[in-house]
Amino acid sequence: MTRPFSNPIYLSRRVEEMIKTSEYLGKGNNGVVYLLPNNKIIKIFNCTKVCKMEYETLVKSRKSKYFPKAYEHGSHYIIRDYVGGVRLDKYLRKTL
């Protein structure tokens, strides 16, 4: 079940332009994801707290080959490497 954005999110003009020229990949409980050039994605979050927590996780795990590399972040977005595959929640539902 996805939640719509409850309050307006203001992004820089540069980030808005990136989104306009990218491919929509999907949405989830935390926001929406777009595919950028060079095998990167931009994830736009509903909540700044969730965005910050995910970014901190990526920073702490930056030496692990199992986590994507984060390149940039703001209060409501993260730009990171694209990782293909099935979403974890869907995979678990299918296999359990």
N, C-alpha and C positions, 0 to 999 in steps of 0.2 A: 504494500500500500504506500503510495507516495503522497507527500504533502506539498501543496503549492507554496510558493514564496509568500510569507505572511507580511513582510514589510519590504519597501523598495531597497534594492541594492545598487549602490552607485559605484561604477567602475570607471577607471581612467579611459580616456578616448582611445589610447593605444590598445588596451585590453578589449574594449568594445569592437575595435576594428579586427583584432585577431579572431574574435568570436564570429563576426560577420563573414569572414572568409574561411571558416573551418567547417568540418562535417559534424553534424549532431550524432552522437553515439547513443545517448540514452539518459534516463533520469532515475533517481532512487530517492530514498528517504532524506538524504543529506543534500541533494541538489542535482545539477545536470553536468554532463561531460561532453566535451567537443574534442575532435581529433584535429591537431595542428600539423603543419608540415614537419618534416624531420623526425617522424615517429614519436611525437610528444602529444600530450593531452593537456587541456585546461579544465579543471574541475571547479565549478562555481558552487559555493556552499550557501545554504539557507542561514546558517548560524555561524557567527565568528568563532565561538568557542570550539565547535567541531572542527572547523578549518584549522585553528591553531593546534588542536590536539593531533590531527592527522599530520600536519607539517612537522611537529615535534617528533612524532614517530618516525617519519621519513629521515629526519636529520640524525636521530639516534641510531638508525639502522643503515646509514649510508655506506658502510663498509660491507654489508651483506649483499651477496648476489641475488638474494631472494626478494629484495625490495627495490622498487623503482627509484631512480635518482630524481630528486627535486631540484628544479632550476630557479624558480622564482615563486614568490607568494605575496599575497596581500591579505587584507582583513577578510575577504570573502572568496579567494581563489588560490589555487596552487597550479603551477605548471610543472609537469613531471613527465618521465618517460611513459610511453604507452606500453601496456602489458595486455596482450590478447588472451582470450580464453573465456570460460564461463564464469559468471559471477559466483562467488563462494556460496551464497545462500541458495542459489538455484542448483548448484552442484550437490550440496548437502541434501536438499529435498529429493533430488533424483536418486541418490545413492543410498539413502537411509530408509 
